[in-house]
């Protein structure tokens, strides 16, 4: 199985570090977020990894070279000309991810111990197009699921905005863990082009195709989105 780590973001919430560095190289107990996610994938035998770069791209490339990919085979998806967000970044990397069946994507700034093998088994059992980790935690935005954990919509908890793909009652809000399994044919189905979020893709496909959330509430998970979250991450990830 191949993987992609999204590492191209500007990291605006992580200033002042990101005024001079990419967030993916921020350290947690002496290891960068990028290294930690590469080693996380290695625990499941996943060593073929695509990494997209934009913000201080050369620093990421240099770190990978200096550390021999931390033992993995790394291919760079170059977005230096324009950051494409998660959806556009995935679409740009199509040829780098193709040819090996289902693949997994991660966000560089999320640390978790979600069991990827269990997520894969869930994905297969559901015969899903897309499956991703979710937990019952406080978040500014939530995906909305039915009783079978099928994706039905999304909401912004700060503004009250809702986007519903499948109309059902008693939808359950859950927070996105940013660890995702995709079937390879998703590339033939994505309607968006250019710069866009995977959220848009999920919601546009959810009515017609099976997209499921895998509840792994209770696992370790830290969104290392702000400098103050590093202390939390260092308590959980030694």
C-alpha positions in Angstrom: 0.0 0.0 0.0 1.1 3.5 -0.8 0.6 6.6 1.3 0.5 10.3 1.0 1.3 12.8 3.7 0.0 16.3 3.2 2.8 18.7 4.1 2.3 21.7 1.8 0.2 23.9 4.0 1.2 27.5 5.1 0.8 26.7 8.8 -0.7 30.1 9.6 -1.9 28.9 13.0 1.6 27.8 13.9 3.3 31.2 13.6 6.0 32.3 14.5 7.7 29.0 13.6 6.2 28.9 10.2 7.6 32.4 9.4 10.8 30.6 8.7 10.0 26.8 8.6 7.4 24.4 7.2 5.1 23.1 10.0 5.9 19.5 9.0 9.4 20.0 10.5 8.2 21.3 13.8 9.6 19.1 16.6 7.8 16.9 19.1 10.3 15.4 21.6 13.1 15.9 19.2 11.4 14.3 16.2 9.7 16.3 13.4 6.0 15.8 12.7 7.0 14.5 9.3 9.4 11.9 10.7 6.8 10.8 13.2 4.2 10.2 10.5 6.6 8.4 8.3 7.5 6.1 11.2 3.8 5.7 12.0 3.2 4.3 8.5 6.2 2.0 8.8 4.5 0.3 11.8 2.0 -1.0 9.2 4.5 -1.9 6.6 3.8 1.2 4.5 7.1 2.5 3.2 6.2 4.0 -0.2 5.2 7.6 0.6 4.3 10.6 -1.4 4.8 14.0 0.3 3.5 17.2 -1.2 5.5 20.4 -0.5 4.9 24.1 -1.0 5.7 26.3 2.1 9.6 26.3 2.5 9.5 23.2 0.3 13.3 22.9 0.0 13.6 22.5 3.8 11.3 19.5 3.6 13.2 18.1 0.6 16.6 18.6 2.4 15.4 17.0 5.6 14.2 13.9 3.7 17.5 13.6 1.8 19.7 14.2 4.9 17.8 11.4 6.8 17.5 9.0 3.8 13.7 9.2 4.1 13.9 7.9 7.7 14.0 4.4 6.1 11.1 4.9 3.7 11.0 5.5 -0.1 9.8 9.1 -0.5 8.5 10.8 -3.7 7.9 14.5 -3.6 4.8 16.0 -5.2 5.9 19.6 -6.0 3.3 22.3 -5.3 5.8 25.1 -5.1 4.0 27.1 -7.8 0.6 27.0 -6.0 -0.6 25.3 -2.8 -3.6 23.2 -3.9 -5.1 22.2 -0.5 -5.8 18.6 0.4 -8.1 17.7 -2.5 -6.1 19.5 -5.2 -2.9 18.1 -3.7 -4.3 14.6 -3.9 -5.4 15.0 -7.5 -2.0 16.3 -8.5 -0.4 13.2 -7.0 -2.6 10.8 -9.0 0.1 9.3 -11.1 2.4 8.9 -8.0 -0.3 7.0 -6.1 -1.8 4.9 -8.9 -1.2 1.3 -9.7 -1.2 -0.3 -6.2 -4.9 -0.5 -5.2 -6.2 1.3 -2.1 -3.9 4.0 -0.5 -3.8 6.0 2.7 -3.4 9.7 3.3 -2.4 11.6 6.5 -2.0 15.2 7.5 1.5 16.0 8.6 0.3 18.0 11.6 -1.9 15.2 13.1 -0.4 12.7 15.4 -2.4 9.6 16.3 -2.0 5.9 17.2 -5.1 4.9 15.2 -4.6 1.3 14.0 -4.3 1.5 10.3 -4.8 -2.3 9.8 -8.2 -2.0 11.7 -9.2 1.0 9.5 -8.3 -1.0 6.4 -10.4 -4.0 7.6 -13.3 -1.6 8.4 -13.0 -0.1 4.9 -13.0 -3.6 3.2 -16.0 -4.8 5.3 -18.0 -1.7 4.4 -17.0 -2.0 0.7 -16.4 1.7 0.9 -15.0 4.1 -1.6 -13.5 6.2 1.2 -13.1 5.5 4.9 -11.6 7.8 7.5 -10.9 7.9 11.2 -13.3 9.9 13.4 -13.5 10.5 17.1 -16.1 11.9 19.5 -14.1 15.0 20.6 -14.7 18.8 20.6 -14.0 20.4 17.2 -15.0 23.6 15.4 -16.3 21.5 12.5 -17.8 18.0 12.3 -18.8 15.5 9.8 -22.3 14.1 10.3 -23.1 10.4 10.2 -26.1 8.1 10.3 -26.4 5.1 12.6 -24.2 3.0 10.3 -21.4 5.6 10.3 -22.1 6.5 6.7 -21.2 10.1 5.9 -24.3 12.3 5.4 -23.1 15.8 5.9 -20.9 18.4 7.5 -21.3 21.3 9.9 -19.4 24.4 11.1 -20.0 24.6 14.8 -19.0 28.2 15.0 -21.2 29.6 12.3 -24.0 27.0 12.2 -23.4 26.3 8.5 -24.5 22.8 7.4 -23.9 21.0 4.2 -26.1 17.9 3.8 -25.5 15.1 1.3 -28.0 12.6 2.5 -31.1 13.8 4.4 -31.6 11.7 7.5 -32.7 12.4 11.1 -30.6 12.2 14.2 -27.2 12.6 12.5 -24.2 12.1 14.8 -21.5 14.8 14.7 -18.0 13.4 14.8 -14.5 15.0 14.5 -12.2 14.1 11.5 -8.9 12.4 12.3 -7.3 13.0 8.8 -6.3 9.4 8.4 -8.1 8.2 5.2 -8.3 5.1 3.0 -9.2 5.6 -0.6 -10.0 3.2 -3.4 -7.8 4.0 -6.4 -10.9 4.6 -8.6 -11.7 7.7 -6.6 -9.5 9.6 -9.1 -12.1 8.9 -11.8 -14.9 10.2 -9.6 -13.6 13.5 -8.1 -15.6 16.3 -9.7 -13.5 19.2 -8.4 -10.4 20.7 -10.2 -7.6 23.0 -9.2 -7.4 24.1 -5.6 -10.0 22.5 -3.3 -10.5 20.7 0.0 -11.1 17.0 0.4 -14.2 18.0 2.4 -15.7 19.2 -0.8 -15.0 15.9 -2.5 -16.4 13.8 0.3 -19.6 15.8 0.4 -20.1 15.7 -3.4 -19.6 11.9 -3.6 -21.3 10.9 -0.3 -24.9 10.6 -1.8 -23.9 8.2 -4.6 -20.9 6.4 -3.1 -20.2 4.7 0.2 -18.1 6.9 2.4 -17.8 5.8 6.1 -16.3 7.1 9.3 -14.3 4.7 11.5 -14.8 5.5 15.1 -11.6 5.2 17.1 -12.5 7.3 20.1 -10.1 6.6 22.9 -7.0 6.4 20.8 -4.3 9.1 21.1 -4.8 12.0 18.7 -3.4 15.5 18.7 -3.9 18.2 16.1 -0.5 20.0 16.4 -2.0 23.0 14.7 -0.8 25.7 17.1 2.5 26.1 19.0 0.8 25.5 22.3 -0.4 22.0 21.2 3.2 20.8 21.0 3.2 20.4 24.8 0.1 18.2 24.6 1.7 16.2 21.9 4.9 15.7 23.9 3.0 14.2 26.8 1.3 11.6 24.5 4.0 10.9 21.9 7.4 10.2 23.5 
